[in-house]
């Protein structure tokens, strides 16, 4: 197991040749002393633990509050495990919108096929995951709208029309502008004027 100390703790816990499952990895994590206030997810078999920063939370809350104008609370999730296509991908997405009528599995997990919207707020140490393997997994799962809010550059990147493991359309909006999602399954516009920068 490899541990890298930055503003995250990364542990390589599985390789492609073993029989480890996501459930095995998460069960192991439940027995470990995970620091309070850390988000835990597994991306391509590596475990990432990232501390929640104030800027990060403010943007997440800003997105959730705007979704709540249109959608009931039970459909909006934050930091809830959902398994995605690819090698050992168990994400705890910053904001997820679940489809109306979706049902959890017998293990109490949501299906990635029922995700209508996913939003990630960039952290320096894990941003490469959000722009890389997580974007690929969301597209492969055909999540209709994937939004990345990047407080380091002050921009939102919106990816739509998933096809063959990638998104056909990318739109970039600077913080302060409006993210027009009216032509997507979300059917709304997200304001970013209150999104703080790092």
C-alpha positions as CSV (number, residue, x, y, z in Angstrom):
1,X,0.0,0.0,0.0
2,X,1.4,3.4,-1.0
3,X,0.6,6.5,1.0
4,X,1.4,10.0,-0.4
5,X,1.1,12.9,1.9
6,X,-0.2,16.2,0.4
7,X,-3.6,17.6,1.0
8,X,-4.8,14.1,0.2
9,X,-3.9,10.6,1.3
10,X,-3.7,8.3,-1.7
11,X,-3.5,4.5,-1.2
12,X,-3.0,2.1,-4.0
13,X,-5.0,-0.8,-2.8
14,X,-5.7,-2.9,-5.9
15,X,-4.2,-3.8,-9.2
16,X,-5.9,-5.1,-12.3
17,X,-4.8,-8.7,-11.8
18,X,-6.4,-9.3,-8.4
19,X,-9.9,-10.2,-7.5
20,X,-10.5,-7.3,-5.2
21,X,-14.0,-5.7,-5.5
22,X,-15.2,-2.2,-4.7
23,X,-17.1,-3.7,-1.8
24,X,-13.9,-5.2,-0.5
25,X,-12.1,-1.9,-0.7
26,X,-14.8,0.1,1.0
27,X,-15.2,-2.5,3.7
28,X,-11.4,-2.2,4.4
29,X,-11.8,1.6,4.5
30,X,-14.5,1.3,7.1
31,X,-12.1,-0.5,9.4
32,X,-9.4,2.1,9.0
33,X,-9.1,5.4,10.9
34,X,-10.2,7.8,8.2
35,X,-9.6,11.4,9.4
36,X,-12.8,13.3,10.1
37,X,-13.8,15.8,7.4
38,X,-12.2,13.7,4.6
39,X,-14.0,12.7,1.5
40,X,-13.2,9.1,0.4
41,X,-13.5,7.6,-3.1
42,X,-11.9,5.1,-5.3
43,X,-10.7,6.0,-8.8
44,X,-9.3,3.2,-10.9
45,X,-8.5,1.1,-7.9
46,X,-6.7,3.9,-5.9
47,X,-8.2,5.3,-2.8
48,X,-8.3,9.1,-2.4
49,X,-9.0,10.9,0.8
50,X,-9.4,14.7,0.4
51,X,-10.1,17.2,3.1
52,X,-13.2,19.4,2.6
53,X,-12.1,23.0,2.1
54,X,-14.4,26.0,2.7
55,X,-14.2,27.1,-1.0
56,X,-15.1,23.6,-2.1
57,X,-18.1,23.4,0.2
58,X,-19.4,26.9,-0.8
59,X,-19.5,25.9,-4.4
60,X,-21.2,22.5,-3.7
61,X,-23.8,24.3,-1.5
62,X,-24.4,26.9,-4.3
63,X,-25.1,24.1,-6.8
64,X,-27.3,22.1,-4.4
65,X,-29.4,25.2,-3.4
66,X,-30.1,26.0,-7.1
67,X,-31.0,22.4,-7.8
68,X,-33.4,22.4,-4.8
69,X,-35.5,25.1,-6.5
70,X,-36.6,22.5,-9.1
71,X,-35.8,19.1,-7.6
72,X,-36.8,17.4,-4.3
73,X,-34.1,16.8,-1.7
74,X,-34.3,13.0,-2.0
75,X,-33.0,13.2,-5.6
76,X,-29.9,15.3,-4.8
77,X,-26.9,13.6,-3.3
78,X,-23.5,14.7,-2.2
79,X,-20.5,12.5,-1.3
80,X,-22.6,9.4,-1.7
81,X,-20.9,6.3,-3.2
82,X,-22.0,5.4,-6.7
83,X,-20.1,2.8,-8.7
84,X,-19.2,3.6,-12.3
85,X,-17.8,1.7,-15.3
86,X,-14.1,1.1,-15.5
87,X,-11.6,-0.6,-13.2
88,X,-12.7,-0.2,-9.5
89,X,-14.5,3.2,-9.8
90,X,-16.5,4.0,-6.7
91,X,-17.0,7.8,-6.7
92,X,-18.4,10.1,-4.0
93,X,-19.4,12.8,-6.4
94,X,-19.6,16.3,-5.0
95,X,-23.2,16.8,-6.3
96,X,-25.3,14.1,-8.0
97,X,-28.9,14.4,-9.3
98,X,-30.7,11.0,-9.4
99,X,-33.5,10.3,-11.9
100,X,-37.1,10.4,-10.7
101,X,-38.3,6.9,-9.6
102,X,-34.8,5.5,-9.3
103,X,-34.4,2.7,-6.8
104,X,-31.4,1.6,-4.8
105,X,-29.8,-1.8,-5.1
106,X,-30.2,-4.5,-2.4
107,X,-26.9,-3.1,-0.9
108,X,-28.4,0.4,-0.7
109,X,-26.4,1.9,-3.6
110,X,-27.7,4.0,-6.5
111,X,-27.2,2.8,-10.1
112,X,-25.0,5.0,-12.3
113,X,-27.5,4.6,-15.1
114,X,-29.9,6.7,-13.0
115,X,-27.5,9.7,-12.6
116,X,-28.8,12.7,-14.6
117,X,-26.2,15.2,-13.5
118,X,-22.8,15.0,-11.8
119,X,-20.8,18.0,-10.6
120,X,-17.2,18.0,-9.2
121,X,-15.4,20.9,-7.6
122,X,-11.7,20.8,-8.3
123,X,-9.2,20.2,-5.6
124,X,-5.5,20.7,-6.6
125,X,-4.4,17.2,-5.6
126,X,-7.3,15.3,-7.3
127,X,-8.2,17.6,-10.2
128,X,-6.6,15.3,-12.7
129,X,-9.1,12.6,-11.7
130,X,-12.0,14.9,-12.4
131,X,-10.8,16.0,-15.8
132,X,-9.5,12.5,-16.7
133,X,-10.7,9.1,-15.5
134,X,-13.9,10.4,-13.8
135,X,-14.9,12.3,-16.9
136,X,-14.4,9.1,-18.9
137,X,-16.4,7.0,-16.4
138,X,-19.3,9.5,-16.4
139,X,-19.4,9.6,-20.2
140,X,-19.2,5.8,-20.4
141,X,-22.1,5.6,-17.9
142,X,-23.9,8.1,-20.2
143,X,-24.4,10.7,-17.5
144,X,-26.2,13.4,-19.6
145,X,-24.5,16.4,-17.9
146,X,-21.2,16.6,-16.1
147,X,-20.1,19.9,-14.6
148,X,-16.6,20.7,-13.3
149,X,-16.3,23.9,-11.2
150,X,-12.7,24.9,-11.0
151,X,-12.0,27.6,-8.3
152,X,-8.3,27.8,-9.3
153,X,-9.1,29.2,-12.7
154,X,-12.5,30.6,-11.9
155,X,-14.4,28.6,-14.6
156,X,-17.1,25.9,-15.0
157,X,-16.7,23.3,-17.7
158,X,-19.9,21.6,-18.8
159,X,-19.8,18.4,-20.7
160,X,-22.9,17.1,-22.5
161,X,-24.0,14.5,-25.1
162,X,-22.0,11.5,-23.9
163,X,-20.9,9.1,-26.7
164,X,-18.5,6.2,-26.8
165,X,-16.8,7.1,-23.5
166,X,-16.4,10.8,-24.1
167,X,-18.6,13.9,-24.3
168,X,-19.3,15.5,-27.7
169,X,-20.0,19.0,-26.4
170,X,-17.9,21.1,-23.9
171,X,-19.0,24.6,-22.8
172,X,-16.9,26.9,-20.6
173,X,-18.3,29.6,-18.4
174,X,-16.3,32.0,-16.3
175,X,-17.4,32.4,-12.6
176,X,-19.9,35.2,-12.5
177,X,-21.7,34.0,-15.7
178,X,-24.7,31.8,-16.0
179,X,-24.4,28.1,-17.0
180,X,-27.3,27.5,-19.3
181,X,-28.6,24.0,-18.9
182,X,-32.1,24.6,-20.2
183,X,-31.5,22.4,-23.2
184,X,-30.3,19.5,-21.1
185,X,-32.3,17.1,-18.9
186,X,-31.8,19.5,-16.0
187,X,-33.8,22.2,-17.7
188,X,-32.4,25.1,-15.6
189,X,-29.7,27.8,-15.5
190,X,-27.0,27.8,-12.8
191,X,-25.7,31.1,-11.5
192,X,-22.1,31.2,-10.6
193,X,-21.8,34.8,-9.3
194,X,-21.4,33.5,-5.7
195,X,-18.8,30.8,-6.5
196,X,-15.6,31.7,-4.6
197,X,-12.1,31.3,-6.1
198,X,-9.0,29.7,-4.5
